[in-house]
């Protein structure tokens, strides 16, 4: 651990090592964390109620896995104290330097409000604080449109739906770490983010997949990104669009194994990989304009 890592965290590495992280048996049926293939080097980092499968080569999470208990959620004020994880060297984490003096947000991968649950308020507060590690963040455009509202509201919406069946969700999320992502300040900025939510419905495991796209809606992305990199500017990020997509597409784009969740996908659409341009036929990608557009029929 570097001196900078120690200085920026109020939690010790020893305290974090005692965290148990995501429980695969949380839903009452075993749902392990989806993982990248064996050729991708990762580190497993456990926090309260969630775990991070971290990719040191990209300095971001490849996968986050959250156990969300809607029956015990506690509304809490936002602490907003971002910290480096003291278990990792500072240079392995996309830390404060990535986000300073620009319009990039430290976008939560595990949503703060989805983690703030527990048998006691103290447990919920510790869980909330644990979401503010840089290992749980990725750069997102500071100016958001309806896509951000949809993205942030998805877990609450699915929790409301699951209340009639089971008040627990397993939420897996991460950035799409594409080798072509544009460079900026020693990292590559992810242009897409994915989320897969699993729950029990009518006594059976079910899941839905989503993708948030902040790719600029321009023709030659490579040229635009190259020009931005030459002057050290933030890569241009587009208005966020939110899609419900086949989980098979999420797995292919993210390079993560999700066969169990693909088999119980409620969307029942053919994979297509590429998002539609505005005005084009959507194929297997179902663009969401409101939460009422989410497909949850078995």
BELRANOR-V473031 format. One record per residue. N is the residue number from 1. RES is the residue in one letter. BURIAL is 1 if it has 24 or more other C-alpha atoms within 12 Angstrom, else 0. Layout:
# BELRANOR-V473031
N;RES;BURIAL  N;RES;BURIAL
This chain:
# BELRANOR-V473031
1;X;0  2;X;0  3;X;0  4;X;0  5;X;1  6;X;0  7;X;0  8;X;1  9;X;1  10;X;0  11;X;1  12;X;0  13;X;0  14;X;0  15;X;0  16;X;1  17;X;0  18;X;0  19;X;1  20;X;0  21;X;1  22;X;1  23;X;1  24;X;1  25;X;0  26;X;1  27;X;1  28;X;0  29;X;0  30;X;0  31;X;1  32;X;1  33;X;1  34;X;1  35;X;1  36;X;1  37;X;0  38;X;0  39;X;0  40;X;0  41;X;0  42;X;1  43;X;1  44;X;1  45;X;1  46;X;1  47;X;1  48;X;1  49;X;1  50;X;1  51;X;1  52;X;1  53;X;1  54;X;1  55;X;1  56;X;1  57;X;0  58;X;1  59;X;1  60;X;1  61;X;1  62;X;1  63;X;1  64;X;1  65;X;1  66;X;1  67;X;1  68;X;1  69;X;1  70;X;1  71;X;0  72;X;0  73;X;1  74;X;1  75;X;0  76;X;0  77;X;0  78;X;0  79;X;0  80;X;0  81;X;0  82;X;1  83;X;1  84;X;1  85;X;1  86;X;1  87;X;1  88;X;1  89;X;1  90;X;1  91;X;1  92;X;1  93;X;1  94;X;1  95;X;1  96;X;1  97;X;0  98;X;1  99;X;1  100;X;0  101;X;0  102;X;0  103;X;0  104;X;1  105;X;1  106;X;1  107;X;1  108;X;1  109;X;1  110;X;1  111;X;1  112;X;1  113;X;1  114;X;1  115;X;1  116;X;1  117;X;1  118;X;1  119;X;0  120;X;0  121;X;0  122;X;0  123;X;0  124;X;1  125;X;1  126;X;1  127;X;1  128;X;1  129;X;1  130;X;1  131;X;1  132;X;1  133;X;1  134;X;1  135;X;1  136;X;1  137;X;1  138;X;1  139;X;1  140;X;1  141;X;1  142;X;0  143;X;0  144;X;1  145;X;0  146;X;0  147;X;1  148;X;1  149;X;0  150;X;1  151;X;1  152;X;1  153;X;0  154;X;1  155;X;1  156;X;1  157;X;1  158;X;1  159;X;1  160;X;0  161;X;1  162;X;1  163;X;0  164;X;0  165;X;0  166;X;1  167;X;1  168;X;1  169;X;1  170;X;1  171;X;1  172;X;1  173;X;1  174;X;1  175;X;1  176;X;1  177;X;1  178;X;0  179;X;0  180;X;0  181;X;1  182;X;1  183;X;1  184;X;1  185;X;1  186;X;0  187;X;1  188;X;1  189;X;1  190;X;1  191;X;1  192;X;1  193;X;1  194;X;1  195;X;1  196;X;1  197;X;1  198;X;1  199;X;1  200;X;1  201;X;1  202;X;0  203;X;0  204;X;0  205;X;1  206;X;1  207;X;1  208;X;1  209;X;1  210;X;1  211;X;1  212;X;1  213;X;1  214;X;1  215;X;1  216;X;1  217;X;0  218;X;0  219;X;0  220;X;0  221;X;0  222;X;0  223;X;0  224;X;0  225;X;1  226;X;0  227;X;0  228;X;0  229;X;0  230;X;0  231;X;0  232;X;0  233;X;0  234;X;1  235;X;1  236;X;1  237;X;1  238;X;1  239;X;1  240;X;1  241;X;1  242;X;1  243;X;1  244;X;1  245;X;1  246;X;1  247;X;1  248;X;1  249;X;1  250;X;1  251;X;1  252;X;1  253;X;1  254;X;1  255;X;1  256;X;1  257;X;1  258;X;1  259;X;0  260;X;1  261;X;1  262;X;1  263;X;0  264;X;1  265;X;1  266;X;1  267;X;1  268;X;1  269;X;1  270;X;0  271;X;1  272;X;0  273;X;0  274;X;1  275;X;1  276;X;0  277;X;0  278;X;0  279;X;0  280;X;0  281;X;0  282;X;0  283;X;0  284;X;1  285;X;1  286;X;1  287;X;1  288;X;1  289;X;0  290;X;0  291;X;1  292;X;0  293;X;0  294;X;1  295;X;1  296;X;1  297;X;0  298;X;0
